[in-house]
Amino acid sequence: MNNPQPPALTLLYDGGCPLCVREVTFLRQRDQRLHPNSPALAFVDIDAESYDPRCHGDISYREAMGRIHAIQADGNVLRDVEVFRAAYTLIGLGWLYAPSGWPVLRQVADLLYGLWARWRLPLTRRPNLDQLCSCRSEQPTQHL
């Protein structure tokens, strides 16, 4: 019996965000079709009470809620649009995000993602980041 390989990429997503859930559903379904016995992607709901930063690259709840993160199988942490480029490549749709890695377009894509990350919670009618974090009993982690 073959042991399946660990996922190449673990995405940390906000399970309370309807747009985030829609994206994860799409990625998961496509991944399952392409890799039914050994998914390339794994998903961790950071909004779940069980989310533990120590198990996920020490990425605090606040950091994870502020912008998207993913952890590669080797432990390398990806952020922002880089997450989407990696995830879409793993499901055979890398061409969709490839232009976002080109020099000039990378800056534009990062700027647009930064705006989305800043306004995601109010646009989806969620409490602001401080309110969400005040409901958590986590100690903030230090990152250098």
Buried (B, 14 or more C-beta within 10 A) or exposed (E): EEEEEEBBBBBBBBBBBEEBBEBBEEBBEBBBEBBEEEBBBBBBBBBEEEBEBEEBBEBBBBBBBBBBBBBBEEEEBBBBBBBBBBBBBBBEBBEEBEEBEEEEEBEEBBEEBEEBBEEBBEEEEBEEBEEBBEEBEEEEBEEE
